[in-house]
Amino acid sequence: MPELPEVETVCRGLRPHVVGNRILRYHQFRENLRWQIPLGIKDKLEGSIIEELNRRGKFLLFKLNTGNILIMHLGMSGRILISDTSKKKKDLKKPKEMGVFFHTVKPTGPHDHVIIDFSDQKRMIYNDVRRFGAIDIFKSEIISSHQWLSKLGPEPLTNHFSSEVLKSSIKNKKSYIKTALMDQKLLAGLGNIYACEILWESRISPFRLCLKIDDSECEVLANSIREILWKAIEAGGSSLRDFKKVGGDLGYFQNSFSVYSREGLKCKRNECGSNIQRVNQSGRSTFFCSKCQQ
Ligand SMILES: [Zn+2]
């Protein structure tokens, strides 16, 4: 599932193509993704200009000049592609993907569910094999009250987040720290992959209970959250500059994973010598080093 760094990469990749561009035509090939796409969205979008594109948690927010915001969530397998239909050369017409992720599934059929044509002949395609993504349109002045956004926790890469904020939100929790890190109400944007990576970096066991994490560990954790996310965003940014580097199903951060998907391999801390383990934790695969992470 695309997490904060992947959605941020998509956002940065899309911005130069869509901001300032007028939506000419909106085509939709099914009524629902995870939920129903709102009726009347076509009329609200066609003719409007995208003024800004931002990210909140794992959501993309397209601010329109009509006072509306188009909200998109990529779900488990959503992808956004851009093609330029004005180009004469065939290879330039071929849609370019805005970021490729570790779990990217190649389309096996007609999975382009929404197509937006712009006045400069660019085309934006929303493709989603598993259809866990979501699309909505909402008034911008009350966007923070939208049901998908209103309960989101702070953005980890802004000054709304700190070790003190983290401490106060977990100090009374009896849940596992890993489960808490993935809770969007506590912190916006983390999923399974980066929760595993952050805990390994912090040398904290995914099975520690939140209320047992002390102040100094909270500080280490908060620093790791920022560091891991920035590194992944940087890796995503370099993949956007040269699409040829991005091949097959491999995500751009994959080679730098410390624990995720490394079951049975040597821990990357040279002095450790232990192997990475995988266990099922609350229905998700947790990768960790039982020696480094206490
Ligand atoms: Zn280790």
Boltz pocket constraint, residues with backbone or C-beta under 6 A from the ligand:
constraints:
  - pocket:
      binder: B
      contacts: [[A, 267], [A, 268], [A, 269], [A, 272], [A, 273], [A, 274], [A, 289], [A, 290], [A, 291], [A, 292], [A, 293]]
      max_distance: 6.0
